[in-house]
Amino acid sequence: MRSWEFAKGHGTLNDFVLLRDRHGMMDLDAGTVRFLCDRRAGVGGDGLLRAIKAEHVPEWDGDPDVWFMDYRNADGSVAEMCGNGARVFARYLWEGGLASTPFEFGTRAGLRRAERVSGGLIRVSMGPATVGAPATATVAGVTYAGTRVDVGNQHLVCEVDPAVLPTLDLTQPPTLGPAEDFPASANVEFFHRGPGEALTMRVHERGSGETLSCGTGTVAVAAAAAAHDGAGSVTVHVPGGDLQVEVNDGEAFLTGGATIVATGTVQVPGKASYQLD
Ligand SMILES: N[C@@H](CCC[C@H](N)C(=O)O)C(=O)O
């Protein structure tokens, strides 16, 4: 018997496998993450969220009593932050009676806060969104001008013509330039302004490929737009739904839905049984 208990959830169709590992007992290597996120052989997800108490996370130097969101991409790589994942993580802890609202939790990008707001939505503090240097992304031989944005994880945001956005082939990672500015690659967002006051975005996520939504990506796009338009609140349309982003001096906030769709057990090759604790 090698069964692990898991949950499956999504935020605007950015989907995740969730594991609870209060005491940091899981042997969660990159191969196991790839297996669990595999849509045919495993459970399936764009990424994985492990809920672990921060005292068991060696790189965490904050409050040891908070829950820590240990995020992994579907290819097994570790990332600093996940905006959609943060809402799904909050929903998971709330449904398990493991957190109240609001509550603070650790991420590799720092301490974040999640709260229930009206309409069944969840609002998460995203830390600063820092707009950086110009850069480029090349897709199918066409190079697009963009701007780097740091949301705890790395993004390159390119504004494109509305007619171009649906035609982009994001089945392969865009080529980033200058290459030396992206030693750990980046998530790449393409967006246009509209409809109305909203923004519309597609994304190629580092470590996951094209996804139907990226929360940190919507914050990066809103921050890049705000650098021209001024700070404020904006709706960002993604293929998986709509998210609301507030960009203020020094702090961004992301609001949207999150759903836990399933719980179960999965047979993990080569691993001992693990039960939620
Ligand atoms: N889907 C996430 C971002 C996940 C991490 C990203 N792929 C990275 O490698 O930085 C989100 O909703 O923000």
The ligand as an SDF file (V2000), in Angstrom:
LIG
                    3D

 13 12  0  0  0  0  0  0  0  0999 V2000
    0.0730   29.7950  -11.3830 N   0  0  0  0  0  0  0  0  0  0  0  0
    0.7230   30.6140  -10.4290 C   0  0  0  0  0  0  0  0  0  0  0  0
    2.1970   30.8380  -10.6200 C   0  0  0  0  0  0  0  0  0  0  0  0
    2.9610   29.5580  -10.3480 C   0  0  0  0  0  0  0  0  0  0  0  0
    4.4620   29.7190  -10.3140 C   0  0  0  0  0  0  0  0  0  0  0  0
    5.0620   30.0440  -11.6490 C   0  0  0  0  0  0  0  0  0  0  0  0
    4.8100   29.0530  -12.6600 N   0  0  0  0  0  0  0  0  0  0  0  0
    6.5730   30.2500  -11.4450 C   0  0  0  0  0  0  0  0  0  0  0  0
    7.3780   29.3630  -11.7840 O   0  0  0  0  0  0  0  0  0  0  0  0
    6.9320   31.3100  -10.9550 O   0  0  0  0  0  0  0  0  0  0  0  0
   -0.0520   31.8400  -10.0620 C   0  0  0  0  0  0  0  0  0  0  0  0
   -1.2930   31.7510  -10.0620 O   0  0  0  0  0  0  0  0  0  0  0  0
    0.5410   32.8490   -9.7000 O   0  0  0  0  0  0  0  0  0  0  0  0
  1  2  1  0
  2  3  1  0
  2 11  1  0
  3  4  1  0
  4  5  1  0
  5  6  1  0
  6  7  1  0
  6  8  1  0
  8  9  2  0
  8 10  1  0
 11 12  2  0
 11 13  1  0
M  END
$$$$
